Amino acid sequence: MIKKIMMMFFCSALLACQSISSNSDRMLGLGKNPILPEPSTSFIPTVNIAKASQWPDGVMPHVNDNFLINVYSKELIHPRWLYVLPNGDVLVAQSNKQPSKKNKGLKDVISEHFMKQAGAGQESPDKITLLRDNNGDGVAELAVDFLNDLHSPFGMSLIGNNLYVANTNAIMRFHYELGQTKIDTKKYPPEKIIDLPEGDINHHWTKNIIASMDGSKLYVTVGSNSNIGENGLDQEIDRATIWEVDLKTKEKKVYASGLRNPNGLAWQTNTHTLWTVGPY
């Protein structure tokens, strides 16, 4: 613990010693003909972390005319993905990356320090919460645990009475009845459809899913296990891809590859083209 604190202090001191451009210097870098400073190198790169904070009381973001915005629910810990059920209930995957099982090096300690500063260092809630707006006023009066004891859940997709959930390590199938506020896993035990890559590194851990138009297949996003292959190509097997999973045979094949971190998924209805987007 003492070593960790000392390393944090050492890194913070190094960061504090790096030069910061003045406002006048920054102004020279704006406009049609900016004057850019010469590149500089340092032992520790400059990292500026935006502090995560809530909107002040009585203040809301501005939206375009003819739109309204309001707080739908505050009963959440670490929401990561939304899925709207046919009756209007909203499922929220509350999730975060699982703790690494490998021995932590200096790089890992520094990374965790900055992740906590950005508000992403907490334990994974590992659950899906159901939000329900009973009177249509744009505020969820009901917030209840819909599914618990998951493993870094993210993507969700409903096909008939089957709700598919993409944990970071597997796709699971749950029985769902329209309108219910909690999945009964004792009466209907969940079924694993297919394993997904996890491992000790699990760099891009979010796994999203979307159903095919006929409901016979799932398309699954699996991000790369690095930024530039720095962990070795053996760590990239079956990653940086979108899988196509046949729900009848439970077999998979690569649908698209060379995708660093595919995340959002949507069908273009007039062409049946699958679109994806990922944070970089």
PyMOL commands that set and color helices and strands:
alter all, ss='L'
color gray80, all
select helices_A, chain A and resi 2-17+23-28+106-117+233-236
alter helices_A, ss='H'
color red, helices_A
select strands_A, chain A and resi 79-84+90-94+127-132+142-147+156-159+162-166+170-175+191-195+209-211+217-222+241-246+251-257+264-268+273-277
alter strands_A, ss='S'
color yellow, strands_A
deselect
rebuild
show_as cartoon
